[in-house]
Amino acid sequence: TFSAECIPGYVADTLVKGSSAENSTRNMDLGTLVDFTVAPSVVYSFDNNGICVQSEKPGYVSVTLVCEVTGTQEPTGLQVGQFMLNIGHAMGVRCGNTEINTIVQDITPVAGN
């Protein structure tokens, strides 16, 4: 599962379930985009009292991408080809013709993989 807190809404509009997914810089095969959710954007700023507050940015959304990736679960992450995926890793994910800078949010093994 990959997530991004603040991307232009028009980018999220181009996501299509079933698209092939890959890391955009290493061309690592990330399988298939099996699901995604779009929600209000999440941004942080300081209010007039200097307190950090969460808000939304007009025209922007957050997304969660669920990809089914073939790999080997290791104690230190998911081995995908010659690369290791770890929770918290920042990476560009390309799904079809859409590219989003994301964070690896979750790695959940699927039965049979």
C-alpha positions in Angstrom: 0.0 0.0 0.0 1.4 3.4 -1.1 0.1 6.8 0.0 0.4 10.4 -0.9 -1.1 13.2 1.2 -1.3 16.1 -1.2 -1.5 15.7 -5.0 -3.4 17.7 -7.7 -6.9 16.3 -8.0 -6.5 16.0 -11.8 -3.7 13.5 -11.2 -5.9 11.3 -9.1 -8.6 11.5 -11.7 -6.4 9.5 -14.1 -6.0 6.5 -11.9 -7.5 3.2 -13.3 -7.9 0.0 -11.4 -6.1 -2.8 -13.1 -3.3 -0.6 -14.4 0.3 -2.0 -14.3 2.4 -0.4 -11.5 6.1 0.2 -11.3 8.7 2.3 -9.5 9.2 5.3 -11.7 13.0 5.7 -11.2 14.1 2.0 -11.1 11.5 0.5 -13.3 10.8 -2.0 -10.5 7.7 -4.0 -11.3 5.1 -3.3 -8.6 2.4 -5.6 -10.1 -1.1 -4.3 -10.5 -3.1 -1.4 -9.0 -6.0 -3.4 -7.5 -7.6 -0.6 -5.6 -7.3 3.0 -4.7 -9.0 5.6 -2.5 -9.2 9.4 -2.9 -9.8 11.6 0.1 -9.3 15.3 1.1 -5.7 16.5 1.0 -3.7 16.6 4.2 -1.4 19.6 4.7 0.2 21.2 7.7 0.7 24.8 8.5 1.0 27.2 11.4 -1.9 29.2 12.7 -1.7 32.7 14.1 -0.7 31.4 17.4 2.3 29.4 16.0 0.6 26.0 16.5 0.9 23.5 13.7 -2.6 22.5 12.4 -3.8 20.1 9.8 -5.9 21.4 6.9 -6.9 20.8 3.3 -5.5 22.4 0.1 -8.2 23.4 -2.5 -7.9 21.4 -5.7 -5.7 18.8 -4.1 -6.4 15.3 -2.7 -4.7 12.5 -0.8 -4.6 9.0 -2.3 -4.0 5.5 -1.1 -2.8 3.0 -3.8 -3.2 -0.8 -3.2 -0.9 -2.8 -5.5 -0.6 -6.6 -5.6 3.2 -7.1 -5.9 5.0 -10.4 -6.4 8.0 -10.6 -4.0 9.5 -12.5 -1.1 8.8 -11.4 2.5 12.1 -11.0 4.3 12.7 -10.0 7.9 13.8 -6.5 6.7 11.0 -5.9 4.1 9.6 -7.2 0.8 12.2 -8.3 -1.7 11.0 -7.4 -5.2 13.5 -8.5 -7.8 16.8 -7.0 -6.7 15.2 -4.2 -4.6 13.8 -4.2 -1.1 10.6 -2.4 -0.2 10.2 -1.1 3.4 7.4 0.8 5.2 8.2 4.5 5.2 10.3 4.3 1.9 9.6 7.3 -0.4 9.2 6.4 -4.0 7.6 7.4 -7.2 4.9 5.0 -8.3 3.7 4.9 -11.9 0.2 3.4 -12.5 -0.5 3.4 -16.2 0.3 6.9 -17.3 -0.1 8.4 -13.8 3.0 9.1 -11.6 2.7 9.9 -7.9 5.4 10.5 -5.3 4.4 8.2 -2.5 5.4 6.6 0.8 5.2 2.9 1.4 2.4 2.8 4.0 1.9 -1.0 4.5 3.2 -4.4 3.3 0.6 -7.1 3.8 1.4 -10.6 2.4 -1.4 -12.2 0.3 -2.0 -15.9 0.6 -0.3 -17.8 -2.1 2.3 -15.1 -2.8 
